């Protein structure tokens, strides 16, 4: 099987993702700020992450504290199974969300990216 092709921008995003410790989360906005980019561009790179979950895109949520998307799905589109997987992965790391998909423990936020 051929190695996945990733762009220079995706490589930069995935490198920063690896800095987020297990049990902590960051926002699309904080990643985009560290990259001098946009949250939408970060989301596009995460949607295409061929290295998940080893390169932990599941640790990125909306700045509001909402669980956000995973593997290109946002909320229940189309089935919600990807968001359920994201919730499972984060729960195993000790990150919990309420019934509405909002981060339960605000101390889990992390924003200490190093270029």
MOPAC internal coordinates of N, CA, C and O (Angstrom, degrees):
PM7 1SCF
backbone

  N    0.0000 0     0.00 0     0.00 0    0    0    0
  C    1.4495 1     0.00 0     0.00 0    1    0    0
  C    1.5355 1   108.38 1     0.00 0    2    1    0
  O    1.2310 1   120.50 1   -44.19 1    3    2    1
  N    1.3095 1   116.66 1   135.81 1    3    2    1
  C    1.4697 1   121.94 1  -178.82 1    5    3    2
  C    1.5243 1   110.38 1   -72.31 1    6    5    3
  O    1.2310 1   121.24 1   -31.92 1    7    6    5
  N    1.3171 1   115.24 1   148.08 1    7    6    5
  C    1.4632 1   120.44 1   176.54 1    9    7    6
  C    1.5229 1   109.00 1   -66.30 1   10    9    7
  O    1.2310 1   120.27 1   -36.19 1   11   10    9
  N    1.3510 1   117.09 1   143.81 1   11   10    9
  C    1.4652 1   119.62 1   179.64 1   13   11   10
  C    1.5260 1   111.02 1   -62.74 1   14   13   11
  O    1.2310 1   121.12 1   -36.10 1   15   14   13
  N    1.3191 1   115.46 1   143.90 1   15   14   13
  C    1.4547 1   121.47 1   176.45 1   17   15   14
  C    1.5182 1   108.17 1   -93.34 1   18   17   15
  O    1.2310 1   120.76 1   -55.47 1   19   18   17
  N    1.3199 1   116.15 1   124.53 1   19   18   17
  C    1.4656 1   120.51 1   177.59 1   21   19   18
  C    1.5246 1   108.58 1  -127.53 1   22   21   19
  O    1.2310 1   121.37 1   -30.97 1   23   22   21
  N    1.3230 1   114.98 1   149.03 1   23   22   21
  C    1.4591 1   120.24 1   179.48 1   25   23   22
  C    1.5247 1   110.12 1   -80.22 1   26   25   23
  O    1.2310 1   120.92 1   -11.43 1   27   26   25
  N    1.3322 1   115.84 1   168.57 1   27   26   25
  C    1.4608 1   120.61 1   176.03 1   29   27   26
  C    1.5347 1   109.87 1   -59.61 1   30   29   27
  O    1.2310 1   120.50 1   138.62 1   31   30   29
  N    1.3299 1   116.66 1   -41.38 1   31   30   29
  C    1.4652 1   120.23 1   179.74 1   33   31   30
  C    1.5366 1   110.95 1   -63.14 1   34   33   31
  O    1.2310 1   120.20 1   134.08 1   35   34   33
  N    1.3255 1   117.22 1   -45.92 1   35   34   33
  C    1.4635 1   120.48 1   178.17 1   37   35   34
  C    1.5257 1   110.99 1   -59.17 1   38   37   35
  O    1.2310 1   120.43 1   139.23 1   39   38   37
  N    1.3228 1   116.79 1   -40.77 1   39   38   37
  C    1.4626 1   120.76 1   178.16 1   41   39   38
  C    1.5210 1   110.47 1   -59.84 1   42   41   39
  O    1.2310 1   120.24 1   137.82 1   43   42   41
  N    1.3216 1   117.14 1   -42.18 1   43   42   41
  C    1.4696 1   121.05 1   177.99 1   45   43   42
  C    1.5273 1   110.88 1   -62.85 1   46   45   43
  O    1.2310 1   120.34 1   136.70 1   47   46   45
  N    1.3313 1   116.95 1   -43.30 1   47   46   45
  C    1.4695 1   121.34 1   178.40 1   49   47   46
  C    1.5243 1   110.31 1   -62.55 1   50   49   47
  O    1.2310 1   119.94 1   131.22 1   51   50   49
  N    1.3271 1   117.72 1   -48.78 1   51   50   49
  C    1.4620 1   121.80 1  -176.56 1   53   51   50
  C    1.5284 1   111.34 1   -65.52 1   54   53   51
  O    1.2310 1   120.43 1   146.94 1   55   54   53
  N    1.3260 1   116.78 1   -33.06 1   55   54   53
  C    1.4688 1   120.25 1   176.72 1   57   55   54
  C    1.5264 1   110.20 1   -64.37 1   58   57   55
  O    1.2310 1   120.36 1   136.42 1   59   58   57
  N    1.3366 1   116.91 1   -43.58 1   59   58   57
  C    1.4699 1   119.80 1   178.17 1   61   59   58
  C    1.5289 1   111.27 1   -67.07 1   62   61   59
  O    1.2310 1   120.06 1   141.70 1   63   62   61
  N    1.3173 1   117.49 1   -38.30 1   63   62   61
  C    1.4659 1   120.73 1   179.37 1   65   63   62
  C    1.5162 1   111.37 1   -54.96 1   66   65   63
  O    1.2310 1   120.72 1   141.59 1   67   66   65
  N    1.3083 1   116.23 1   -38.41 1   67   66   65
  C    1.4582 1   120.59 1  -177.07 1   69   67   66
  C    1.5281 1   112.81 1   -68.21 1   70   69   67
  O    1.2310 1   120.33 1   168.33 1   71   70   69
  N    1.3406 1   116.98 1   -11.67 1   71   70   69
  C    1.4633 1   120.54 1   177.09 1   73   71   70
  C    1.5328 1   112.11 1   -82.46 1   74   73   71
  O    1.2310 1   119.78 1   161.24 1   75   74   73
  N    1.3273 1   118.02 1   -18.76 1   75   74   73
  C    1.4634 1   121.05 1  -177.70 1   77   75   74
  C    1.5323 1   108.64 1   -73.61 1   78   77   75
  O    1.2310 1   120.22 1   -62.80 1   79   78   77
  N    1.3367 1   117.19 1   117.20 1   79   78   77
  C    1.4691 1   119.35 1  -177.70 1   81   79   78
  C    1.5254 1   112.74 1   -68.05 1   82   81   79
  O    1.2310 1   120.72 1   -27.84 1   83   82   81
  N    1.3055 1   116.22 1   152.16 1   83   82   81
  C    1.4580 1   121.36 1   172.69 1   85   83   82
  C    1.5252 1   108.33 1   -56.52 1   86   85   83
  O    1.2310 1   120.85 1   -41.59 1   87   86   85
  N    1.3269 1   115.97 1   138.41 1   87   86   85
  C    1.4581 1   120.41 1   179.83 1   89   87   86
  C    1.5153 1   114.23 1    86.88 1   90   89   87
  O    1.2310 1   120.37 1  -177.84 1   91   90   89
  N    1.3200 1   116.89 1     2.16 1   91   90   89
  C    1.4613 1   121.83 1   178.76 1   93   91   90
  C    1.5239 1   108.76 1  -125.96 1   94   93   91
  O    1.2310 1   120.61 1   -19.43 1   95   94   93
  N    1.3184 1   116.45 1   160.57 1   95   94   93
  C    1.4529 1   121.21 1   178.38 1   97   95   94
  C    1.5282 1   109.65 1  -134.25 1   98   97   95
  O    1.2310 1   121.10 1   -22.90 1   99   98   97
  N    1.3266 1   115.50 1   157.10 1   99   98   97
  C    1.4623 1   122.84 1   175.94 1  101   99   98
  C    1.5246 1   106.62 1  -130.29 1  102  101   99
  O    1.2310 1   120.71 1   -13.31 1  103  102  101
  N    1.3094 1   116.25 1   166.69 1  103  102  101
  C    1.4708 1   120.37 1   178.75 1  105  103  102
  C    1.5256 1   110.47 1  -101.90 1  106  105  103
  O    1.2310 1   121.66 1   -20.34 1  107  106  105
  N    1.3263 1   114.42 1   159.66 1  107  106  105
  C    1.4630 1   120.12 1   173.29 1  109  107  106
  C    1.5238 1   108.76 1   -56.90 1  110  109  107
  O    1.2310 1   120.39 1   140.62 1  111  110  109
  N    1.3373 1   116.86 1   -39.38 1  111  110  109
  C    1.4675 1   122.27 1  -178.34 1  113  111  110
  C    1.5266 1   111.59 1   -64.95 1  114  113  111
  O    1.2310 1   119.78 1   138.07 1  115  114  113
  N    1.3372 1   118.02 1   -41.93 1  115  114  113
  C    1.4693 1   119.23 1  -179.17 1  117  115  114
  C    1.5270 1   111.18 1   -68.39 1  118  117  115
  O    1.2310 1   120.65 1   142.28 1  119  118  117
  N    1.3286 1   116.37 1   -37.72 1  119  118  117
  C    1.4678 1   119.49 1   175.34 1  121  119  118
  C    1.5272 1   110.32 1   -63.72 1  122  121  119
  O    1.2310 1   120.48 1   136.38 1  123  122  121
  N    1.3310 1   116.70 1   -43.62 1  123  122  121
  C    1.4609 1   119.58 1  -177.98 1  125  123  122
  C    1.5253 1   111.15 1   -66.01 1  126  125  123
  O    1.2310 1   120.32 1   144.28 1  127  126  125
  N    1.3185 1   116.99 1   -35.72 1  127  126  125
  C    1.4674 1   120.00 1   177.47 1  129  127  126
  C    1.5337 1   110.38 1   -64.28 1  130  129  127
  O    1.2310 1   120.51 1   136.79 1  131  130  129
  N    1.3270 1   116.63 1   -43.21 1  131  130  129
  C    1.4682 1   120.68 1   179.19 1  133  131  130
  C    1.5286 1   111.44 1   -64.23 1  134  133  131
  O    1.2310 1   120.42 1   153.46 1  135  134  133
  N    1.3306 1   116.80 1   -26.54 1  135  134  133
  C    1.4654 1   122.13 1  -178.50 1  137  135  134
  C    1.5269 1   112.73 1   -97.72 1  138  137  135
  O    1.2310 1   120.23 1   177.63 1  139  138  137
  N    1.3326 1   117.17 1    -2.37 1  139  138  137
  C    1.4629 1   122.00 1  -173.59 1  141  139  138
  C    1.5305 1   108.76 1    53.62 1  142  141  139
  O    1.2310 1   121.42 1  -126.57 1  143  142  141
  N    1.3340 1   114.90 1    53.43 1  143  142  141
  C    1.4563 1   122.51 1  -173.11 1  145  143  142
  C    1.5292 1   108.73 1  -135.30 1  146  145  143
  O    1.2310 1   120.22 1    27.48 1  147  146  145
  N    1.3267 1   117.18 1  -152.52 1  147  146  145
  C    1.4624 1   122.01 1   176.90 1  149  147  146
  C    1.5286 1   109.86 1  -127.17 1  150  149  147
  O    1.2310 1   120.27 1   -27.99 1  151  150  149
  N    1.3467 1   117.08 1   152.01 1  151  150  149
  C    1.4673 1   119.50 1   177.28 1  153  151  150
  C    1.5300 1   112.45 1   -57.88 1  154  153  151
  O    1.2310 1   120.32 1   143.80 1  155  154  153
  N    1.3182 1   116.99 1   -36.20 1  155  154  153
  C    1.4677 1   120.87 1   179.86 1  157  155  154
  C    1.5337 1   111.00 1   -64.12 1  158  157  155
  O    1.2310 1   120.29 1   139.00 1  159  158  157
  N    1.3299 1   117.05 1   -41.00 1  159  158  157
  C    1.4697 1   120.64 1   178.23 1  161  159  158
  C    1.5273 1   110.65 1   -65.26 1  162  161  159
  O    1.2310 1   120.65 1   140.01 1  163  162  161
  N    1.3284 1   116.36 1   -39.99 1  163  162  161
  C    1.4690 1   120.58 1   176.82 1  165  163  162
  C    1.5264 1   109.20 1   -61.28 1  166  165  163
  O    1.2310 1   120.38 1   133.68 1  167  166  165
  N    1.3311 1   116.88 1   -46.32 1  167  166  165
  C    1.4595 1   120.68 1   178.55 1  169  167  166
  C    1.5169 1   112.36 1   -58.19 1  170  169  167
  O    1.2310 1   120.54 1   140.97 1  171  170  169
  N    1.3288 1   116.57 1   -39.03 1  171  170  169
  C    1.4622 1   120.71 1   177.54 1  173  171  170
  C    1.5215 1   111.95 1   -63.02 1  174  173  171
  O    1.2310 1   120.61 1   138.67 1  175  174  173
  N    1.3220 1   116.43 1   -41.33 1  175  174  173
  C    1.4688 1   120.18 1   178.43 1  177  175  174
  C    1.5268 1   110.74 1   -67.89 1  178  177  175
  O    1.2310 1   120.30 1   139.87 1  179  178  177
  N    1.3246 1   117.04 1   -40.13 1  179  178  177
  C    1.4660 1   120.29 1  -179.97 1  181  179  178
  C    1.5242 1   111.01 1   -66.07 1  182  181  179
  O    1.2310 1   120.39 1   141.84 1  183  182  181
  N    1.3236 1   116.87 1   -38.16 1  183  182  181
  C    1.4612 1   121.63 1   179.56 1  185  183  182
  C    1.5289 1   110.76 1   -59.65 1  186  185  183
  O    1.2310 1   120.76 1   150.33 1  187  186  185
  N    1.3283 1   116.16 1   -29.67 1  187  186  185
  C    1.4752 1   120.79 1  -176.87 1  189  187  186
  C    1.5300 1   113.01 1  -100.22 1  190  189  187
  O    1.2310 1   119.79 1  -169.67 1  191  190  189
  N    1.3215 1   118.00 1    10.33 1  191  190  189
  C    1.4655 1   121.99 1  -176.06 1  193  191  190
  C    1.5361 1   110.95 1   -62.75 1  194  193  191
  O    1.2310 1   120.06 1   -73.09 1  195  194  193
  N    1.3362 1   117.48 1   106.91 1  195  194  193
  C    1.4599 1   119.73 1  -179.36 1  197  195  194
  C    1.5330 1   112.61 1   -82.06 1  198  197  195
  O    1.2310 1   120.11 1   177.37 1  199  198  197
  N    1.3226 1   117.39 1    -2.63 1  199  198  197
  C    1.4593 1   121.72 1  -174.49 1  201  199  198
  C    1.5331 1   113.30 1  -107.46 1  202  201  199
  O    1.2310 1   120.20 1  -173.61 1  203  202  201
  N    1.3416 1   117.21 1     6.39 1  203  202  201
  C    1.4657 1   120.45 1  -178.97 1  205  203  202
  C    1.5319 1   110.23 1   -68.84 1  206  205  203
  O    1.2310 1   119.27 1   -34.28 1  207  206  205
  N    1.3129 1   118.99 1   145.72 1  207  206  205
  C    1.4587 1   128.01 1     1.07 1  209  207  206
  C    1.5285 1   114.66 1   -91.25 1  210  209  207
  O    1.2310 1   120.03 1  -177.05 1  211  210  209
  N    1.3414 1   117.55 1     2.95 1  211  210  209
  C    1.4687 1   119.05 1   179.82 1  213  211  210
  C    1.5285 1   111.35 1   -60.52 1  214  213  211
  O    1.2310 1   120.43 1   140.30 1  215  214  213
  N    1.3293 1   116.79 1   -39.70 1  215  214  213
  C    1.4650 1   121.75 1   169.33 1  217  215  214
  C    1.5234 1   104.06 1   -96.14 1  218  217  215
  O    1.2310 1   120.40 1   -76.34 1  219  218  217
  N    1.3348 1   116.84 1   103.66 1  219  218  217
  C    1.4664 1   123.12 1  -158.74 1  221  219  218
  C    1.5294 1   117.20 1   -77.92 1  222  221  219
  O    1.2310 1   120.29 1  -107.97 1  223  222  221
  N    1.3234 1   117.04 1    72.03 1  223  222  221
  C    1.4665 1   119.72 1   176.51 1  225  223  222
  C    1.5225 1   111.30 1   -66.15 1  226  225  223
  O    1.2310 1   119.81 1   161.48 1  227  226  225
  N    1.3314 1   117.96 1   -18.52 1  227  226  225
  C    1.4642 1   120.55 1   177.90 1  229  227  226
  C    1.5244 1   111.99 1   -66.51 1  230  229  227
  O    1.2310 1   119.70 1   166.14 1  231  230  229
  N    1.3252 1   118.19 1   -13.86 1  231  230  229
  C    1.4640 1   121.78 1   179.62 1  233  231  230
  C    1.5214 1   113.34 1   -87.05 1  234  233  231
  O    1.2310 1   120.05 1  -170.38 1  235  234  233
  N    1.3281 1   117.50 1     9.62 1  235  234  233
  C    1.4645 1   121.62 1   179.33 1  237  235  234
  C    1.5282 1   108.51 1  -112.40 1  238  237  235
  O    1.2310 1   121.21 1   -52.87 1  239  238  237
  N    1.3455 1   115.29 1   127.13 1  239  238  237
  C    1.4607 1   121.47 1  -179.20 1  241  239  238
  C    1.5326 1   108.95 1  -130.94 1  242  241  239
  O    1.2310 1   120.65 1    -5.59 1  243  242  241
  N    1.3125 1   116.36 1   174.41 1  243  242  241
  C    1.4625 1   121.19 1   178.32 1  245  243  242
  C    1.5333 1   110.21 1   -67.52 1  246  245  243
  O    1.2310 1   120.45 1   -29.65 1  247  246  245
  N    1.3242 1   116.75 1   150.35 1  247  246  245
  C    1.4669 1   122.09 1  -179.37 1  249  247  246
  C    1.5239 1   112.04 1   -61.12 1  250  249  247
  O    1.2310 1   120.18 1   157.21 1  251  250  249
  N    1.3153 1   117.27 1   -22.79 1  251  250  249
  C    1.4666 1   121.64 1   178.44 1  253  251  250
  C    1.5265 1   112.08 1   -72.95 1  254  253  251
  O    1.2310 1   120.38 1   166.87 1  255  254  253
  N    1.3380 1   116.89 1   -13.13 1  255  254  253
  C    1.4581 1   121.73 1  -174.75 1  257  255  254
  C    1.5131 1   112.85 1    98.15 1  258  257  255
  O    1.2310 1   120.65 1   179.22 1  259  258  257
  N    1.3524 1   116.36 1    -0.78 1  259  258  257
  C    1.4604 1   121.09 1   178.19 1  261  259  258
  C    1.5292 1   109.81 1   -74.43 1  262  261  259
  O    1.2310 1   120.75 1   -35.62 1  263  262  261
  N    1.3253 1   116.18 1   144.38 1  263  262  261
  C    1.4650 1   122.10 1  -176.40 1  265  263  262
  C    1.5228 1   113.10 1   -54.29 1  266  265  263
  O    1.2310 1   119.93 1   146.11 1  267  266  265
  N    1.3220 1   117.74 1   -33.89 1  267  266  265
  C    1.4597 1   120.09 1   178.50 1  269  267  266
  C    1.5094 1   112.48 1    74.51 1  270  269  267
  O    1.2310 1   121.00 1    18.60 1  271  270  269
  N    1.3113 1   115.69 1  -161.40 1  271  270  269
  C    1.4548 1   120.91 1  -175.19 1  273  271  270
  C    1.5138 1   112.84 1   -97.44 1  274  273  271
  O    1.2310 1   121.96 1    -4.68 1  275  274  273
  N    1.3269 1   113.86 1   175.32 1  275  274  273
  C    1.4570 1   121.22 1   178.15 1  277  275  274
  C    1.5100 1   107.47 1  -157.92 1  278  277  275
  O    1.2310 1   120.59 1   -50.88 1  279  278  277
  N    1.3238 1   116.48 1   129.12 1  279  278  277
  C    1.4664 1   122.60 1  -178.57 1  281  279  278
  C    1.5250 1   111.40 1    56.74 1  282  281  279
  O    1.2310 1   120.54 1  -145.62 1  283  282  281
  N    1.3402 1   116.58 1    34.38 1  283  282  281
  C    1.4507 1   120.74 1   176.04 1  285  283  282
  C    1.5129 1   115.49 1    90.61 1  286  285  283
  O    1.2310 1   119.87 1   172.75 1  287  286  285
  N    1.3263 1   117.85 1    -7.25 1  287  286  285
  C    1.4685 1   120.90 1   178.79 1  289  287  286
  C    1.5163 1   109.62 1   -96.80 1  290  289  287
  O    1.2310 1   120.86 1   -43.11 1  291  290  289
  N    1.3213 1   115.96 1   136.89 1  291  290  289
  C    1.4594 1   121.70 1   175.10 1  293  291  290
  C    1.5191 1   106.70 1  -117.02 1  294  293  291
  O    1.2310 1   120.22 1   -46.77 1  295  294  293
  N    1.3109 1   117.19 1   133.23 1  295  294  293
  C    1.4617 1   123.71 1  -177.26 1  297  295  294
  C    1.5162 1   110.25 1    55.97 1  298  297  295
  O    1.2310 1   119.83 1    59.58 1  299  298  297
  N    1.3252 1   117.94 1  -120.42 1  299  298  297
  C    1.4659 1   121.62 1  -173.37 1  301  299  298
  C    1.5254 1   112.77 1  -105.56 1  302  301  299
  O    1.2310 1   120.22 1  -159.69 1  303  302  301
  N    1.3325 1   117.18 1    20.31 1  303  302  301
  C    1.4608 1   119.75 1  -177.50 1  305  303  302
  C    1.5284 1   110.22 1   -93.11 1  306  305  303
  O    1.2310 1   118.12 1   -50.03 1  307  306  305
  N    1.3077 1   121.19 1   129.97 1  307  306  305
  C    1.4515 1   124.06 1   -15.52 1  309  307  306
  C    1.5270 1   112.17 1   -81.08 1  310  309  307
  O    1.2310 1   119.42 1   152.41 1  311  310  309
  N    1.3164 1   118.71 1   -27.59 1  311  310  309
  C    1.4682 1   119.81 1  -174.36 1  313  311  310
  C    1.5191 1   112.97 1  -120.17 1  314  313  311
  O    1.2310 1   119.87 1   165.15 1  315  314  313
  N    1.3097 1   117.85 1   -14.85 1  315  314  313
  C    1.4559 1   120.81 1  -177.14 1  317  315  314
  C    1.5146 1   113.65 1    86.08 1  318  317  315
  O    1.2310 1   120.05 1   173.47 1  319  318  317
  N    1.3446 1   117.50 1    -6.53 1  319  318  317
  C    1.4649 1   119.51 1  -175.54 1  321  319  318
  C    1.5317 1   112.29 1   -62.70 1  322  321  319
  O    1.2310 1   120.18 1   145.17 1  323  322  321
  N    1.3368 1   117.26 1   -34.83 1  323  322  321
  C    1.4571 1   118.75 1   179.50 1  325  323  322
  C    1.5204 1   111.60 1   -67.45 1  326  325  323
  O    1.2310 1   119.93 1   139.49 1  327  326  325
  N    1.3378 1   117.73 1   -40.51 1  327  326  325
  C    1.4660 1   120.24 1   177.69 1  329  327  326
  C    1.5208 1   110.60 1   -65.04 1  330  329  327
  O    1.2310 1   120.31 1   143.72 1  331  330  329
  N    1.3334 1   117.00 1   -36.28 1  331  330  329
  C    1.4618 1   120.15 1   176.17 1  333  331  330
  C    1.5241 1   110.17 1   -62.19 1  334  333  331
  O    1.2310 1   120.20 1   140.41 1  335  334  333
  N    1.3204 1   117.23 1   -39.59 1  335  334  333
  C    1.4680 1   121.47 1   178.50 1  337  335  334
  C    1.5261 1   109.94 1   -64.68 1  338  337  335
  O    1.2310 1   120.35 1   138.11 1  339  338  337
  N    1.3480 1   116.94 1   -41.89 1  339  338  337
  C    1.4587 1   121.27 1   178.08 1  341  339  338
  C    1.5282 1   110.02 1   -61.38 1  342  341  339
  O    1.2310 1   120.44 1   134.99 1  343  342  341
  N    1.3404 1   116.75 1   -45.01 1  343  342  341
  C    1.4654 1   120.69 1   178.00 1  345  343  342
  C    1.5288 1   111.08 1   -60.71 1  346  345  343
  O    1.2310 1   120.29 1   139.16 1  347  346  345
  N    1.3156 1   117.05 1   -40.84 1  347  346  345
  C    1.4718 1   121.68 1   177.96 1  349  347  346
  C    1.5236 1   110.99 1   -61.55 1  350  349  347
  O    1.2310 1   120.89 1   130.75 1  351  350  349
  N    1.3347 1   115.91 1   -49.25 1  351  350  349
  C    1.4696 1   120.13 1  -179.21 1  353  351  350
  C    1.5275 1   110.95 1   -58.82 1  354  353  351
  O    1.2310 1   120.56 1   134.64 1  355  354  353
  N    1.3295 1   116.54 1   -45.36 1  355  354  353
  C    1.4634 1   120.20 1  -179.04 1  357  355  354
  C    1.5254 1   111.32 1   -68.23 1  358  357  355
  O    1.2310 1   119.92 1   142.90 1  359  358  357
  N    1.3136 1   117.75 1   -37.10 1  359  358  357
  C    1.4713 1   120.59 1   179.18 1  361  359  358
  C    1.5287 1   110.68 1   -62.34 1  362  361  359
  O    1.2310 1   120.36 1   140.90 1  363  362  361
  N    1.3354 1   116.92 1   -39.10 1  363  362  361
  C    1.4698 1   119.15 1   178.97 1  365  363  362
  C    1.5249 1   111.08 1   -65.28 1  366  365  363
  O    1.2310 1   120.41 1   160.04 1  367  366  365
  N    1.3486 1   116.81 1   -19.96 1  367  366  365
  C    1.4663 1   121.47 1   177.90 1  369  367  366
  C    1.5328 1   111.48 1   -95.90 1  370  369  367
  O    1.2310 1   120.53 1  -177.50 1  371  370  369
  N    1.3409 1   116.59 1     2.50 1  371  370  369
  C    1.4560 1   120.39 1   178.09 1  373  371  370
  C    1.5150 1   115.50 1    89.64 1  374  373  371
  O    1.2310 1   120.27 1  -169.55 1  375  374  373
  N    1.3365 1   117.10 1    10.45 1  375  374  373
  C    1.4676 1   121.20 1   179.02 1  377  375  374
  C    1.5227 1   107.60 1   -98.86 1  378  377  375
  O    1.2310 1   120.66 1   -59.84 1  379  378  377
  N    1.3365 1   116.34 1   120.16 1  379  378  377
  C    1.4625 1   122.22 1  -175.08 1  381  379  378
  C    1.5256 1   111.28 1  -112.35 1  382  381  379
  O    1.2310 1   121.01 1   -28.47 1  383  382  381
  N    1.3240 1   115.67 1   151.53 1  383  382  381
  C    1.4572 1   123.93 1   177.74 1  385  383  382
  C    1.5241 1   108.74 1  -127.63 1  386  385  383
  O    1.2310 1   120.82 1   -29.09 1  387  386  385
  N    1.3402 1   116.04 1   150.91 1  387  386  385
  C    1.4597 1   119.14 1   177.78 1  389  387  386
  C    1.5272 1   109.66 1   -79.73 1  390  389  387
  O    1.2310 1   120.72 1     1.35 1  391  390  389
  N    1.3357 1   116.22 1  -178.65 1  391  390  389
  C    1.4654 1   121.51 1  -176.14 1  393  391  390
  C    1.5249 1   112.99 1   -63.07 1  394  393  391
  O    1.2310 1   119.95 1   158.38 1  395  394  393
  N    1.3380 1   117.70 1   -21.62 1  395  394  393
  C    1.4651 1   121.54 1   179.00 1  397  395  394
  C    1.5289 1   112.39 1   -92.99 1  398  397  395
  O    1.2310 1   120.19 1  -174.58 1  399  398  397
  N    1.3388 1   117.24 1     5.42 1  399  398  397
  C    1.4515 1   120.90 1   178.00 1  401  399  398
  C    1.5165 1   114.37 1    83.22 1  402  401  399
  O    1.2310 1   120.30 1  -161.09 1  403  402  401
  N    1.3381 1   117.03 1    18.91 1  403  402  401
  C    1.4623 1   121.25 1   179.97 1  405  403  402
  C    1.5315 1   110.24 1   -98.51 1  406  405  403
  O    1.2310 1   120.74 1   -37.63 1  407  406  405
  N    1.3221 1   116.20 1   142.37 1  407  406  405
  C    1.4607 1   122.14 1   179.04 1  409  407  406
  C    1.5246 1   110.02 1   -56.21 1  410  409  407
  O    1.2310 1   120.13 1   -53.05 1  411  410  409
  N    1.3275 1   117.36 1   126.95 1  411  410  409
  C    1.4605 1   121.61 1  -176.68 1  413  411  410
  C    1.5300 1   112.39 1   -82.26 1  414  413  411
  O    1.2310 1   119.69 1   144.17 1  415  414  413
  N    1.3237 1   118.20 1   -35.83 1  415  414  413
  C    1.4659 1   122.49 1  -174.97 1  417  415  414
  C    1.5220 1   109.47 1  -118.31 1  418  417  415
  O    1.2310 1   120.74 1   -77.86 1  419  418  417
  N    1.3250 1   116.20 1   102.14 1  419  418  417
  C    1.4704 1   121.58 1  -176.02 1  421  419  418
  C    1.5317 1   112.41 1   -64.37 1  422  421  419
  O    1.2310 1   119.58 1   163.82 1  423  422  421
  N    1.3212 1   118.40 1   -16.18 1  423  422  421
  C    1.4737 1   119.71 1   178.41 1  425  423  422
  C    1.5290 1   111.92 1   -72.25 1  426  425  423
  O    1.2310 1   120.00 1   173.73 1  427  426  425
  N    1.3168 1   117.60 1    -6.27 1  427  426  425
  C    1.4763 1   121.98 1   178.72 1  429  427  426
  C    1.5338 1   112.84 1   -78.59 1  430  429  427
  O    1.2310 1   120.36 1   167.39 1  431  430  429
  N    1.3599 1   116.92 1   -12.61 1  431  430  429
  C    1.4787 1   119.60 1   179.20 1  433  431  430
  C    1.5235 1   109.88 1   -61.57 1  434  433  431
  O    1.2310 1   121.12 1   -36.89 1  435  434  433
  N    1.3335 1   115.45 1   143.11 1  435  434  433
  C    1.4685 1   121.88 1   178.73 1  437  435  434
  C    1.5196 1   107.94 1  -139.78 1  438  437  435
  O    1.2310 1   120.73 1   -45.09 1  439  438  437
  N    1.3293 1   116.20 1   134.91 1  439  438  437
  C    1.4728 1   120.30 1  -178.51 1  441  439  438
  C    1.5223 1   109.68 1  -152.25 1  442  441  439
  O    1.2310 1   120.45 1  -122.32 1  443  442  441
  N    1.3004 1   116.74 1    57.68 1  443  442  441
  C    1.4623 1   121.42 1  -177.34 1  445  443  442
  C    1.5226 1   110.71 1  -119.79 1  446  445  443
  O    1.2310 1   120.89 1  -136.02 1  447  446  445
  N    1.3254 1   115.91 1    43.98 1  447  446  445
  C    1.4584 1   119.75 1  -177.18 1  449  447  446
  C    1.5234 1   111.79 1   -65.76 1  450  449  447
  O    1.2310 1   121.36 1   -41.62 1  451  450  449
  N    1.3347 1   115.00 1   138.38 1  451  450  449
  C    1.4588 1   122.45 1   174.39 1  453  451  450
  C    1.5157 1   108.14 1  -112.06 1  454  453  451
  O    1.2310 1   120.27 1   -51.07 1  455  454  453
  N    1.3200 1   117.09 1   128.93 1  455  454  453
  C    1.4847 1   119.90 1  -178.50 1  457  455  454
  C    1.5266 1   112.32 1   -61.80 1  458  457  455
  O    1.2310 1   120.10 1   180.00 1  459  458  457

